[in-house]
Amino acid sequence: MSFACAMAAASPSSLLLPRPQTLSRPLLNGRLPSPPATRRAPSLPFWSPTRDPRRFAASSSPAPSAVEGKPKLDGENGGRSARDKEEGLREQRVLPTNESSEKLLRIRHTCAHVMAMAVQRLFPGSKVTIGPWIDNGFYYDFDMEPLTDKDLKRIKKEMDRIINRNLPLIREEVSRGEAQTRIMALNEPYKLKILESIEEEPITIYHIGNEWWDLCAGPHVDSTGHIDKKAVELESVAGAYWRGDVNKPMLQRIYGTAWETEEQLKAYLHLKEEAKRRDHRRLGQDLDLFSIQEDAGGGLVFWHPKGAMVRHIIEDSWKKIHLQHGYDLLYTPHVAKADLWKISGHLDFYKENMYDQMNIEDELYQLRPMNCPYHILVYKRKLHSYRELPMRVAELGTVYRYELSGSLHGLFRVRGFTQDDAHIFCLDDQIKNEIRSVLDLTEEILLQFGFKKYEVNLSTRPEKFVGTDDIWEKATAALRDALDDKGWAYQIDEGGGAFYGPKIDLKIEDALGRKWQCSTVQVDFNLPERFDISYVDSNAEKRRPIMIHRAVLGSLERFFGVLIEHYAGDFPLWISPIQTRVLPVTDTEVNYCMEVVSKLNSTGIRAELCSGERLPKLVRNAEKQKVPLMAVVGPKEVETQMVTVRSRFGGELGMMTIEEFIARIQFAVSNKTSL
């Protein structure tokens, strides 16, 4: 008989997010756990790890080609096939979750036990640690020799045999001493550590028949026969440090997925393949958007011309909207004296995420991990009157944070990134209006990128906090009232606020239904105190202002990665790095094509000429590069001084003058629609 898993809950993100790295914790034993909660970030401002799919209907019907033999486009005939594909994805992604189906949660938890039992039968010397359910299935960590894909197939066959036997899951309560005796008899050292972390008694154990048991709080299905073996699949093996500590043993983590039915598994696998197709790392290379150059170092992003153009458009739009909402723009240094980070508290609470200090002329300097202290110094440069508040400052500020090389992941986890930081300095009675204004600005920015559905959380005062009860209650009420006024549905995370103030976190939902942490609004009572900032009130007395941290996009790198995957690289016309390609049928039309490109570029339209190949290949290349529009030029177009336009989403749009083509593009861009 063998021994395995202490139950743990994984953070609830959404379908098909990148695998969590190696951080997992056992929960307390002895009772049905509450629904999993998102892992909280360190209590410092702006820790960032850092929907509907866009398909535009075409108003034009297909027009005859100016040149015979032009190849068909993907999504021709009004783009219906592409739109239908997105609708199919939308239907398939409506799968049950651990939160919506307790049956599914029980299946997944029991699958972790069944897998651990199968592993220890096939590999008798293996030691077990933890095995929780997670968003799309389950995993289990083992101390054993490295596993191969062939081993996974053997383990799955053994799991099927266990499931077929319909063995009962039996719950047993034992004393702490009895549990310790049983664990020691099995020589399971990791389980002893888990037992030590459990504070409640009695200790609960779950048996699979009379053949295998596990230290566990449940819940489980009644018997293994309640699992559909055709709805279970082992997916991968990864390395994971015990307790997420690099100084502790490296374990073998087996990931599996489990569903209620075989049909659900097939739908999940289809979405998984779609997520693979949308992977921003692959698309970033295929579309020549960005790269990570190992010669320069891991986690450092190189924006290529096309990616840099998209970033420029995002930044330009971001700045314009912020200026319209009464923000002043800032640019601040990338380094500062180490003393600044002592004042802010980062060296005390955040040092492991900061790079080593630099000695410059006998003074210590440090790369900035945050922008907040810089904005405070700008505020503090002079004494402010209450009449000047609120004061709003914003910056696209690049920061640097140390990440383990194993945790780096494309644009989603990097070592240098640019945050869309902003800080508001205001009076107590201005908090609600400022928060509401931030929510409006956030919605305005996210909507233009096609993100319409959000998950919103309001986190309240934790056990340890700074500031008075009165100001906490006032600030929390202001956040709640602002959300109520906005009309957004939200959940309250009691005690989930940072030590320095309550906060609102917003996740956006992408085309596959995955949720991404994006925007945050945080009230801060701590940094104003640390930096001793003030304003003069109506009685000529100095008072402490309220400071509000906020970010809308989070980091530009991460948001760009999300944007790539949301659109599968098929960017809307207004942010597409190349909006149109001009394609000659033969080399005879090249000179006229150059004139067309020049006219388009002169009006701000991003156009390029591609030639030197046969037209079908030029069209295919434009399709592969996901160029929204193609202007095809043959002898007839040269003679009439026109172009024949093809759209990725609208199909054939027919012949038109260059002036009409420019006007239609400009109209579509200004309205953020397609052509």
C-alpha positions as CSV (number, residue, x, y, z in Angstrom):
1,M,0.0,0.0,0.0
2,S,1.2,3.5,-0.9
3,F,0.5,7.0,0.2
4,A,-0.1,10.3,-1.6
5,C,-1.6,13.7,-1.9
6,A,-2.5,16.5,0.5
7,M,-5.2,18.5,-1.3
8,A,-4.4,21.9,-2.7
9,A,-6.4,24.5,-4.6
10,A,-5.0,26.2,-7.7
11,S,-5.7,29.8,-8.6
12,P,-8.7,30.1,-10.8
13,S,-7.7,31.8,-13.9
14,S,-9.3,30.6,-17.1
15,L,-9.2,28.0,-19.8
16,L,-5.9,27.3,-21.4
17,L,-3.7,29.8,-19.6
18,P,0.0,29.1,-19.5
19,R,0.8,26.4,-16.9
20,P,1.6,27.8,-13.4
21,Q,5.3,27.6,-12.6
22,T,6.0,25.5,-9.5
23,L,4.2,27.2,-6.6
24,S,1.6,25.1,-4.8
25,R,0.5,24.9,-1.2
26,P,-1.5,22.2,0.7
27,L,-4.7,23.5,2.2
28,L,-5.9,22.8,5.7
29,N,-7.2,19.3,6.3
30,G,-10.6,18.2,7.5
31,R,-13.3,20.1,5.7
32,L,-14.6,20.9,2.3
33,P,-12.5,23.8,1.0
34,S,-13.8,27.1,-0.1
35,P,-13.7,27.8,-3.9
36,P,-10.1,28.5,-4.9
37,A,-8.9,32.1,-4.7
38,T,-6.5,33.9,-6.8
39,R,-3.0,33.9,-5.4
40,R,-2.3,37.4,-4.0
41,A,0.6,39.4,-5.1
42,P,3.1,41.1,-2.7
43,S,1.6,44.0,-0.9
44,L,3.4,46.7,-2.8
45,P,1.9,48.9,-5.5
46,F,1.7,47.6,-9.0
47,W,2.9,44.1,-8.9
48,S,2.1,43.0,-12.4
49,P,3.3,39.6,-13.8
50,T,3.4,41.7,-14.7
51,R,-14.4,40.0,-25.8
52,D,-15.9,39.1,-28.1
53,P,-13.7,38.1,-31.0
54,R,-13.4,40.7,-33.6
55,R,-15.1,39.8,-36.9
56,F,-16.4,42.7,-38.9
57,A,-19.3,42.3,-41.4
58,A,-18.6,43.6,-44.9
59,S,-21.1,45.9,-46.5
60,S,-19.8,45.3,-50.0
61,S,-20.7,42.3,-52.1
62,P,-17.9,40.5,-54.0
63,A,-17.0,42.4,-57.1
64,P,-15.5,40.9,-60.3
65,S,-11.7,40.7,-60.3
66,A,-9.8,43.2,-62.4
67,V,-7.5,40.4,-63.4
68,E,-8.6,36.8,-64.1
69,G,-7.2,34.0,-62.1
70,K,-6.8,35.9,-58.8
71,P,-6.8,33.4,-55.9
72,K,-9.6,33.3,-53.3
73,L,-8.9,34.7,-49.9
74,D,-9.6,33.2,-46.5
75,G,-12.8,34.5,-45.2
76,E,-14.1,35.7,-48.6
77,N,-17.8,36.2,-49.2
78,G,-18.1,38.8,-46.4
79,G,-15.7,37.0,-44.1
80,R,-18.5,34.6,-43.1
81,S,-16.4,31.5,-42.8
82,A,-14.0,33.2,-40.4
83,R,-16.8,34.6,-38.4
84,D,-18.5,31.2,-38.2
85,K,-15.3,29.7,-37.0
86,E,-15.2,32.3,-34.2
87,E,-18.8,31.5,-33.3
88,G,-17.9,27.8,-33.1
89,L,-15.1,28.6,-30.8
90,R,-17.4,30.6,-28.6
91,E,-19.8,27.7,-28.3
92,Q,-17.0,25.2,-27.6
93,R,-15.5,27.3,-24.9
94,V,-18.7,27.1,-22.8
95,L,-17.3,24.2,-20.7
96,P,-18.0,23.5,-17.0
97,T,-15.5,24.8,-14.5
98,N,-14.5,23.7,-11.0
99,E,-16.6,26.6,-9.7
100,S,-19.7,25.8,-11.8
101,S,-19.7,22.0,-11.3
102,E,-18.8,20.3,-8.0
103,K,-19.1,17.0,-9.9
104,L,-16.2,18.0,-12.2
105,L,-14.1,19.2,-9.3
106,R,-14.6,15.9,-7.5
107,I,-13.7,14.0,-10.7
108,R,-10.5,16.0,-11.1
109,H,-9.4,15.6,-7.5
110,T,-10.1,11.8,-7.6
111,C,-8.1,11.6,-10.8
112,A,-5.1,13.0,-9.0
113,H,-5.4,10.2,-6.5
114,V,-5.9,7.6,-9.1
115,M,-2.9,8.8,-11.0
116,A,-0.7,8.8,-7.9
117,M,-1.8,5.3,-7.1
118,A,-1.0,4.2,-10.7
119,V,2.5,5.9,-10.5
120,Q,3.4,4.2,-7.3
121,R,2.3,0.8,-8.6
122,L,4.4,1.2,-11.7
123,F,7.4,3.0,-10.0
124,P,7.5,1.5,-6.4
125,G,10.3,3.8,-5.2
126,S,8.5,7.0,-6.1
127,K,7.7,9.4,-3.3
128,V,4.5,11.5,-3.3
129,T,3.9,15.1,-2.4
130,I,0.8,17.1,-3.4
131,G,-1.8,16.6,-6.1
132,P,-4.5,19.3,-6.4
133,W,-7.2,19.9,-9.0
134,I,-6.5,22.9,-11.2
135,D,-8.4,24.9,-13.8
136,N,-8.5,22.3,-16.5
137,G,-7.7,19.2,-14.6
138,F,-5.1,18.1,-12.0
139,Y,-1.5,17.5,-11.4
140,Y,0.7,15.5,-9.0
141,D,4.3,16.0,-7.9
142,F,6.5,13.0,-7.4
143,D,10.1,12.6,-6.2
144,M,11.3,10.1,-8.7
145,E,13.5,9.6,-11.8
146,P,12.5,11.7,-14.9
147,L,9.5,10.5,-16.8
148,T,9.1,10.2,-20.6
149,D,6.0,10.3,-22.8
150,K,6.1,6.6,-23.0
151,D,5.8,6.5,-19.2
152,L,2.7,8.7,-19.4
153,K,1.0,6.1,-21.7
154,R,1.8,3.3,-19.2
155,I,0.4,5.4,-16.3
156,K,-2.8,6.2,-18.2
157,K,-3.4,2.5,-18.9
158,E,-2.9,1.7,-15.2
159,M,-5.3,4.5,-14.4
160,D,-7.9,3.0,-16.7
161,R,-7.6,-0.3,-15.0
162,I,-8.2,1.3,-11.6
163,I,-11.2,3.2,-13.0
164,N,-12.7,0.0,-14.5
165,R,-12.6,-1.7,-11.1
166,N,-15.0,0.8,-9.7
167,L,-13.1,1.0,-6.3
168,P,-14.9,3.0,-3.6
169,L,-13.4,6.2,-2.2
170,I,-13.6,5.8,1.6
171,R,-13.1,8.7,4.1
172,E,-11.4,8.0,7.4
173,E,-10.7,10.2,10.4
174,V,-7.6,9.5,12.4
175,S,-5.6,11.2,15.2
176,R,-2.4,13.2,14.3
177,G,-0.3,10.5,16.0
178,E,-2.0,7.7,14.0
179,A,-1.5,9.6,10.7
180,Q,2.2,10.2,11.6
181,T,2.7,6.5,12.4
182,R,1.2,5.4,9.1
183,I,3.2,7.9,7.1
184,M,6.5,6.9,8.7
185,A,5.6,3.2,8.0
186,L,5.4,4.1,4.3
187,N,8.6,6.2,4.4
188,E,6.9,9.2,2.8
189,P,9.0,12.2,4.1
190,Y,7.1,14.9,2.1
191,K,3.8,13.8,3.7
192,L,5.3,14.3,7.2
193,K,6.0,17.9,6.2
194,I,2.5,18.3,5.0
195,L,1.1,16.8,8.1
196,E,3.1,19.3,10.2
197,S,1.5,22.2,8.3
198,I,-2.1,21.0,9.1
199,E,-3.4,22.7,12.2
200,E,-6.9,21.2,12.4
201,E,-7.9,17.8,13.8
202,P,-9.0,15.2,13.2
203,I,-6.8,14.3,10.2
204,T,-8.7,12.9,7.3
205,I,-7.6,10.2,5.0
206,Y,-9.1,9.0,1.7
207,H,-8.8,5.3,0.6
208,I,-9.1,3.9,-2.9
209,G,-10.6,0.6,-2.0
210,N,-8.3,-1.1,0.5
211,E,-5.3,-0.8,-1.7
212,W,-4.1,2.8,-1.5
213,W,-4.7,5.9,0.7
214,D,-4.0,9.5,0.9
215,L,-3.8,12.3,3.4
216,C,-6.6,14.5,2.1
217,A,-9.5,16.8,2.9
218,G,-11.6,15.8,-0.1
219,P,-14.0,16.1,-1.9
220,H,-14.1,13.0,-4.1
221,V,-16.5,11.0,-6.2
222,D,-18.0,7.9,-4.5
223,S,-16.1,5.4,-6.5
224,T,-13.6,5.3,-9.4
225,G,-16.3,4.1,-11.7
226,H,-17.9,7.6,-11.6
227,I,-14.9,8.7,-13.8
228,D,-15.3,8.4,-17.5
229,K,-11.9,7.1,-18.5
230,K,-12.4,8.4,-22.1
231,A,-12.7,11.9,-20.6
232,V,-9.3,11.8,-19.0
233,E,-5.9,12.5,-20.6
234,L,-2.4,12.9,-19.3
235,E,-0.9,16.0,-20.9
236,S,2.7,16.6,-19.9
237,V,5.6,16.3,-17.4
238,A,7.4,19.3,-16.0
239,G,10.0,20.0,-13.3
240,A,8.7,21.6,-10.1
241,Y,10.6,22.5,-6.9
242,W,9.2,21.2,-3.6
243,R,7.3,24.1,-2.1
244,G,8.3,26.2,-5.0
245,D,11.8,26.7,-3.5
246,V,14.8,26.5,-5.9
247,N,16.9,25.3,-3.0
248,K,14.7,22.2,-2.4
249,P,14.5,19.0,-4.5
250,M,13.3,19.1,-8.1
251,L,10.2,16.9,-8.5
252,Q,8.4,15.4,-11.5
253,R,5.0,17.1,-12.0
254,I,2.5,15.2,-14.2
255,Y,-0.3,17.3,-15.6
256,G,-3.6,15.8,-16.6
257,T,-7.0,17.0,-17.8
258,A,-10.3,15.5,-16.8
259,W,-13.9,16.2,-17.8
260,E,-17.4,14.9,-17.1
261,T,-17.8,13.5,-20.7
262,E,-15.7,12.5,-23.7
263,E,-17.4,15.3,-25.6
264,Q,-16.2,17.9,-23.1
265,L,-12.6,16.5,-23.4
266,K,-12.8,16.8,-27.2
267,A,-14.0,20.4,-27.0
268,Y,-11.2,21.2,-24.5
269,L,-8.6,19.6,-26.8
270,H,-9.9,21.6,-29.7
271,L,-9.6,24.8,-27.7
272,K,-6.2,23.8,-26.6
273,E,-5.1,23.4,-30.2
274,E,-6.6,26.8,-31.0
275,A,-4.6,28.3,-28.1
276,K,-1.5,26.7,-29.5
277,R,-2.3,28.2,-32.9
278,R,-2.6,31.6,-31.2
279,D,0.5,31.3,-29.1
280,H,2.1,34.8,-29.2
281,R,5.6,33.4,-29.1
282,R,5.1,31.5,-32.4
283,L,3.1,34.3,-34.0
284,G,5.6,36.9,-32.8
285,Q,8.2,35.0,-34.8
286,D,6.0,34.2,-37.9
287,L,4.8,37.8,-38.2
288,D,8.2,39.3,-37.2
289,L,6.8,41.3,-34.3
290,F,9.3,40.8,-31.5
291,S,12.1,38.5,-30.2
292,I,14.0,37.5,-27.1
293,Q,17.7,37.6,-28.0
294,E,19.6,35.2,-25.8
295,D,22.8,37.1,-26.7
296,A,21.4,40.1,-24.8
297,G,19.8,38.0,-22.0
298,G,16.6,36.2,-21.2
299,G,13.4,38.1,-20.5
300,L,14.5,41.2,-22.4
301,V,12.2,42.1,-25.3
302,F,13.3,43.3,-28.7
303,W,10.5,45.1,-30.5
304,H,10.9,44.6,-34.3
305,P,9.6,47.3,-36.7
306,K,6.1,45.8,-37.1
307,G,5.7,45.1,-33.3
308,A,7.2,48.6,-32.6
309,M,4.6,50.1,-34.9
310,V,1.7,48.4,-33.0
311,R,3.3,49.6,-29.7
312,H,3.6,53.1,-31.1
313,I,-0.2,53.1,-32.0
314,I,-1.1,51.8,-28.6
315,E,1.1,54.4,-26.8
316,D,-0.2,57.2,-29.0
317,S,-3.9,56.3,-28.3
318,W,-3.1,55.8,-24.6
319,K,-1.5,59.3,-24.3
320,K,-4.3,61.0,-26.2
321,I,-7.0,59.5,-24.0
322,H,-5.1,60.3,-20.8
323,L,-4.7,63.9,-21.8
324,Q,-8.4,64.1,-22.6
325,H,-9.1,62.8,-19.0
326,G,-6.9,65.5,-17.3
327,Y,-3.6,63.7,-16.8
328,D,-0.2,65.2,-17.1
329,L,2.4,63.0,-18.8
330,L,5.8,62.3,-17.2
331,Y,9.1,60.8,-18.2
332,T,11.4,59.7,-15.3
333,P,14.8,58.0,-14.9
334,H,15.3,54.3,-15.1
335,V,17.7,54.3,-12.1
336,A,17.8,56.0,-8.7
337,K,19.8,56.1,-5.5
338,A,19.3,53.1,-3.4
339,D,18.2,55.3,-0.5
340,L,15.0,56.1,-2.5
341,W,14.0,52.4,-2.4
342,K,14.7,52.3,1.3
343,I,12.3,55.1,1.9
344,S,9.7,53.5,-0.3
345,G,10.1,50.1,1.5
346,H,11.0,48.2,-1.6
347,L,14.4,47.2,-0.2
348,D,12.7,45.8,2.8
349,F,9.8,43.9,1.1
350,Y,10.8,43.5,-2.5
351,K,14.5,43.1,-2.6
352,E,14.5,39.5,-4.1
353,N,12.8,41.0,-7.2
354,M,15.3,43.8,-7.6
355,Y,18.6,43.8,-9.4
356,D,21.9,44.3,-7.6
357,Q,23.0,47.8,-6.8
358,M,25.6,49.7,-8.8
359,N,28.3,51.7,-7.2
360,I,28.7,55.0,-8.9
361,E,31.2,57.5,-7.5
362,D,30.8,55.9,-4.0
363,E,27.0,56.1,-4.1
364,L,24.7,53.1,-4.6
365,Y,22.2,53.2,-7.4
366,Q,19.5,50.7,-8.4
367,L,17.4,49.9,-11.5
368,R,13.8,50.8,-10.7
369,P,11.3,48.0,-10.1
370,M,8.4,50.5,-9.8
371,N,7.5,54.0,-10.9
372,C,5.6,55.1,-7.9
373,P,8.5,56.8,-5.9
374,Y,9.4,58.9,-9.0
375,H,5.9,60.3,-9.3
376,I,5.9,61.1,-5.6
377,L,9.1,63.1,-6.0
378,V,7.5,65.0,-8.8
379,Y,4.5,65.8,-6.5
380,K,6.9,66.7,-3.6
381,R,8.9,69.2,-5.6
382,K,6.7,72.0,-4.2
383,L,4.0,72.6,-1.7
384,H,0.5,72.1,-3.1
385,S,-2.8,73.8,-2.1
386,Y,-6.0,71.8,-1.7
387,R,-7.3,73.8,-4.7
388,E,-4.7,72.0,-7.0
389,L,-6.1,68.6,-6.1
390,P,-6.7,66.2,-7.7
391,M,-3.4,66.0,-9.4
392,R,-3.1,63.2,-12.0
393,V,0.2,62.1,-13.5
394,A,0.8,59.3,-16.0
395,E,3.8,57.6,-17.5
396,L,4.7,54.7,-19.7
397,G,7.6,53.8,-17.4
398,T,10.0,51.0,-18.0
399,V,10.9,48.9,-14.9
400,Y,13.2,46.0,-14.3
401,R,12.4,43.0,-12.1
402,Y,14.4,39.9,-11.4
403,E,12.7,36.7,-12.5
404,L,14.1,33.2,-12.4
405,S,15.1,32.0,-15.9
406,G,12.7,29.1,-15.5
407,S,9.8,31.3,-15.0
408,L,10.3,33.5,-18.1
409,H,7.6,33.1,-20.7
410,G,7.5,35.0,-23.9
411,L,6.0,38.5,-23.3
412,F,4.0,37.3,-20.3
413,R,6.9,37.0,-17.9
414,V,9.9,39.2,-18.6
415,R,12.7,41.0,-16.8
416,G,12.2,44.5,-18.3
417,F,8.8,45.9,-19.2
418,T,6.9,49.1,-19.6
419,Q,4.0,49.8,-17.3
420,D,1.2,52.2,-18.0
421,D,1.5,53.8,-14.6
422,A,-0.6,56.6,-13.3
423,H,-1.0,58.2,-9.9
424,I,-3.6,60.4,-8.5
425,F,-3.1,62.7,-5.5
426,C,-6.5,63.8,-4.1
427,L,-8.5,64.7,-1.0
428,D,-10.5,62.2,1.0
429,D,-13.8,63.3,-0.4
430,Q,-12.5,63.1,-4.0
431,I,-11.8,59.4,-3.9
432,K,-15.1,58.2,-5.3
433,N,-15.2,60.5,-8.3
434,E,-11.6,59.8,-9.1
435,I,-12.1,56.0,-9.0
436,R,-15.3,56.3,-11.1
437,S,-13.3,58.4,-13.6
438,V,-10.6,55.7,-13.7
439,L,-13.2,53.1,-14.4
440,D,-14.6,55.1,-17.3
441,L,-11.1,55.6,-18.7
442,T,-10.3,51.9,-18.3
443,E,-13.4,50.9,-20.2
444,E,-12.7,53.4,-22.9
445,I,-9.2,52.1,-23.5
446,L,-10.1,48.4,-23.3
447,L,-13.2,48.7,-25.6
448,Q,-11.1,50.1,-28.4
449,F,-9.0,46.9,-28.4
450,G,-12.1,44.7,-28.4
451,F,-12.2,43.7,-24.8
452,K,-15.8,43.9,-23.6
453,K,-16.2,41.4,-20.8
454,Y,-14.4,41.8,-17.4
455,E,-14.1,40.0,-14.1
456,V,-13.9,42.6,-11.4
457,N,-12.8,42.1,-7.7
458,L,-12.9,44.5,-4.8
459,S,-10.3,43.6,-2.2
460,T,-10.9,45.0,1.4
461,R,-8.8,45.5,4.5
462,P,-6.5,42.7,5.6
463,E,-5.6,41.8,9.2
464,K,-2.4,43.8,9.0
465,F,-2.7,47.3,7.6
466,V,-1.6,50.9,7.8
467,G,-3.9,53.9,8.2
468,T,-6.9,54.4,10.4
469,D,-10.2,52.4,10.5
470,D,-12.0,55.5,9.4
471,I,-10.0,56.2,6.3
472,W,-10.1,52.5,5.3
473,E,-13.9,52.4,5.6
474,K,-14.2,55.6,3.7
475,A,-11.9,54.5,0.9
476,T,-13.5,51.1,0.6
477,A,-17.0,52.6,0.5
478,A,-15.8,55.0,-2.3
479,L,-14.5,52.1,-4.4
480,R,-17.7,50.2,-3.8
481,D,-19.9,53.2,-4.7
482,A,-17.8,53.9,-7.8
483,L,-18.4,50.3,-9.0
484,D,-22.1,50.5,-8.2
485,D,-22.4,53.7,-10.1
486,K,-20.5,52.2,-13.1
487,G,-22.9,49.3,-13.0
488,W,-20.3,46.6,-13.2
489,A,-20.8,43.3,-11.5
490,Y,-18.0,42.5,-9.0
491,Q,-17.0,40.2,-6.3
492,I,-15.7,41.2,-2.8
493,D,-12.5,39.6,-1.6
494,E,-12.8,40.2,2.1
495,G,-9.3,40.8,3.6
496,G,-7.7,40.6,0.2
497,G,-6.5,44.2,0.0
498,A,-2.9,45.3,0.2
499,F,-1.6,46.4,3.6
500,Y,-1.6,50.0,2.3
501,G,-5.2,50.2,1.0
502,P,-8.2,48.6,-0.7
503,K,-8.1,47.9,-4.4
504,I,-10.0,47.0,-7.5
505,D,-8.6,44.4,-9.9
506,L,-10.0,43.8,-13.4
507,K,-9.4,40.8,-15.6
508,I,-10.2,40.9,-19.3
509,E,-11.7,38.0,-21.3
510,D,-10.2,37.0,-24.6
511,A,-11.6,35.3,-27.7
512,L,-11.1,31.8,-26.1
513,G,-12.7,32.8,-22.8
514,R,-9.5,33.0,-20.9
515,K,-9.2,35.7,-18.2
516,W,-6.1,37.9,-18.0
517,Q,-5.2,40.1,-15.0
518,C,-4.9,43.6,-16.6
519,S,-6.2,46.7,-14.9
520,T,-5.8,47.7,-11.2
521,V,-6.8,50.6,-9.0
522,Q,-5.2,50.8,-5.6
523,V,-5.7,53.3,-2.8
524,D,-2.5,53.9,-0.9
525,F,-2.2,55.2,2.7
526,N,1.4,54.0,3.1
527,L,3.7,55.8,0.6
528,P,2.3,59.3,1.3
529,E,3.3,58.6,4.9
530,R,6.8,57.2,4.0
531,F,7.6,60.2,1.8
532,D,5.9,62.7,4.1
533,I,3.9,64.4,1.3
534,S,1.3,67.0,2.1
535,Y,-1.0,69.7,0.9
536,V,-2.3,72.9,2.6
537,D,-6.0,72.8,3.4
538,S,-8.5,75.6,3.6
539,N,-7.4,76.4,7.2
540,A,-3.8,76.7,6.1
541,E,-2.8,73.5,7.8
542,K,-0.8,70.7,6.3
543,R,-2.7,67.5,5.5
544,R,-1.8,64.2,4.0
545,P,-3.2,63.5,0.5
546,I,-4.7,60.2,-0.6
547,M,-2.7,58.5,-3.3
548,I,-4.3,56.3,-5.9
549,H,-2.2,53.9,-8.0
550,R,-3.7,52.7,-11.3
551,A,-2.8,50.8,-14.5
552,V,-5.1,50.0,-17.3
553,L,-3.0,47.8,-19.6
554,G,-0.7,46.5,-16.9
555,S,2.5,46.2,-18.9
556,L,2.8,46.9,-22.7
557,E,4.7,43.7,-23.2
558,R,2.1,41.5,-21.5
559,F,-0.8,43.3,-23.0
560,F,0.7,43.0,-26.5
561,G,1.0,39.2,-25.9
562,V,-2.6,39.0,-24.9
563,L,-3.6,41.1,-27.9
564,I,-1.7,38.8,-30.3
565,E,-3.4,35.8,-28.9
566,H,-6.9,37.4,-28.7
567,Y,-6.8,38.2,-32.4
568,A,-4.5,35.3,-33.4
569,G,-2.2,38.0,-35.0
570,D,-5.1,39.2,-37.2
571,F,-5.1,42.8,-35.8
572,P,-7.9,45.2,-36.5
573,L,-7.2,47.6,-39.4
574,W,-6.5,50.6,-37.1
575,I,-3.6,48.9,-35.2
576,S,-2.3,46.6,-38.0
577,P,1.4,47.3,-38.6
578,I,0.9,47.1,-42.3
579,Q,-2.6,48.1,-43.4
580,T,-2.4,47.4,-47.1
581,R,0.0,45.8,-49.5
582,V,0.1,46.9,-53.1
583,L,0.5,44.0,-55.5
584,P,1.4,44.3,-59.2
585,V,0.2,41.5,-61.5
586,T,3.5,41.8,-63.5
587,D,6.6,44.0,-63.2
588,T,5.2,46.3,-65.8
589,E,2.9,47.8,-63.1
590,V,5.6,48.3,-60.5
591,N,6.1,52.0,-61.2
592,Y,2.4,52.8,-60.8
593,C,2.3,50.7,-57.7
594,M,5.1,52.8,-56.2
595,E,3.0,55.9,-56.9
596,V,0.0,54.3,-55.1
597,V,2.2,53.4,-52.1
598,S,3.5,57.0,-51.9
599,K,0.0,58.5,-51.9
600,L,-1.2,56.1,-49.3
601,N,1.9,56.7,-47.0
602,S,1.5,60.5,-47.5
603,T,-1.9,60.3,-45.8
604,G,-0.7,58.3,-42.9
605,I,-1.8,54.9,-44.2
606,R,0.7,52.2,-43.6
607,A,1.3,50.6,-47.0
608,E,4.1,48.7,-48.7
609,L,4.8,47.4,-52.2
610,C,5.5,43.7,-52.7
611,S,6.6,42.4,-56.1
612,G,9.0,40.0,-57.8
613,E,6.7,37.0,-57.5
614,R,3.6,35.7,-59.4
615,L,0.4,37.3,-58.1
616,P,-1.0,34.1,-56.4
617,K,2.1,33.9,-54.3
618,L,2.1,37.6,-53.4
619,V,-1.5,37.1,-52.3
620,R,-0.7,34.0,-50.3
621,N,2.2,35.8,-48.6
622,A,0.0,38.7,-47.7
623,E,-2.5,36.3,-46.2
624,K,0.2,34.6,-44.2
625,Q,1.3,37.9,-42.8
626,K,-2.3,38.7,-42.0
627,V,-2.3,42.0,-44.0
628,P,-5.9,43.4,-43.8
629,L,-6.0,44.9,-47.3
630,M,-4.5,44.2,-50.7
631,A,-4.6,46.6,-53.6
632,V,-4.0,44.6,-56.8
633,V,-2.8,46.4,-59.9
634,G,-3.0,45.1,-63.4
635,P,-3.0,46.8,-66.8
636,K,-6.6,47.9,-66.5
637,E,-5.9,49.5,-63.1
638,V,-2.9,51.4,-64.5
639,E,-5.0,52.6,-67.5
640,T,-7.8,53.8,-65.3
641,Q,-5.6,55.0,-62.5
642,M,-7.5,52.8,-60.0
643,V,-6.8,49.8,-57.8
644,T,-8.7,46.5,-57.2
645,V,-9.1,46.0,-53.4
646,R,-9.3,42.7,-51.5
647,S,-10.1,42.5,-47.8
648,R,-9.3,39.7,-45.5
649,F,-12.7,40.1,-43.9
650,G,-14.8,41.6,-46.7
651,G,-13.5,39.6,-49.7
652,E,-13.4,41.3,-53.1
653,L,-14.3,45.0,-52.8
654,G,-13.9,45.8,-56.4
655,M,-12.1,48.6,-58.3
656,M,-11.9,52.1,-56.9
657,T,-9.9,55.3,-57.3
658,I,-7.0,55.8,-55.0
659,E,-8.8,58.7,-53.4
660,E,-11.8,56.5,-52.6
661,F,-9.5,53.8,-51.3
662,I,-7.8,56.3,-49.0
663,A,-11.1,57.8,-47.8
664,R,-12.6,54.4,-47.0
665,I,-9.5,53.3,-45.1
666,Q,-9.5,56.6,-43.1
667,F,-13.2,56.2,-42.3
668,A,-12.6,52.6,-41.1
669,V,-9.6,53.6,-39.0
670,S,-11.4,56.5,-37.4
671,N,-14.3,54.2,-36.5
672,K,-12.1,51.3,-35.6
673,T,-13.9,49.0,-38.1
674,S,-12.8,47.0,-41.0
675,L,-13.0,47.6,-44.7
